[in-house]
Amino acid sequence: LKWGSLALLVVQNSSVFVVTRYSRVARGRMYLASVVVLIVELFKLFICLGILAMQSHSLCELGDALHKQVWLQRSETLQLAVPAICYTVQNNLIFLAISNLSPAAAQVLYQMKTLSTAFFCVVLLQRSFKPSQWASFVLLTAGVLLVQQQDGKSASAPTGAHPGLGAAAALGAAALSGFAGVYLERMFTAGSASLWMRNVQLCVFTIPLQLLAVGQSDAHAIRRHGWLQGFHASTWLVV
């Protein structure tokens, strides 16, 4: 399970930026990135609730578990508002980065989350790293700078893009990803809730936050052309 999960993560991380960039190539009306992020969160909620339902003996048992973990232990649930805000902003920043950078540059810049994760592991979890590990972080940083420099000289960035804005968005998403991941790991270590229940608790905040983002940025477009405007098969693949 561990190595299978790692293999799936490699495939997902390698393909998501290319597939997302392909889906952003104009074919008529462009889909709304904020709506895609919202649908992703809804899918995540339904999947986690489905797995929790399969692990429960009845819907009553599932309801009792949700009531206990989400409401009775609401002080713990409220702590998840912090990573929920981080993930909501991060997911929107990724679309901004992909819209203004080539897939390769966006992907490599986003891998700075490895460095930000290491930093927050030291700050929040008091972990230490070997000199060889710190050397790998330095090499990662150098690689990111080289790729970004070459991308700025090439024609692979989208037409009309703003590479500086895209780079800032990718680095911002990487920093938020590192912080939120370490914050969640600390909560997993301290608490008793499962991975699936933690994601349900996260969705309590991420879905309303993303609805607010949709309303602020794309309400007019939705009123005119609907929620699923510009959706193609590639858009659903991104989801």
Secondary structure, 3 states (H helix, E strand, C coil): CHHHHHHHHHHHHHHHHHHHHHHCCCCCCCCCHHHHHHHHHHHHHHHHHHHHHHHCCCHHHHHHHHHHHHHHCHHHHHHCHHHHHHHHHHHHHHHHHHHHCCHHHHHHHHCCHHHHHHHHHHHHHCCCCCHHHHHHHHHHHHHHHHHHHHHHHCCCCCCCCCHHHHHHHHHHHHHHHHHHHHHHHHHHHHCCCCHHHHHHHHHHHHHHHHHHHHHHHHHHHHHHHCCCCCCCHHHHHHC
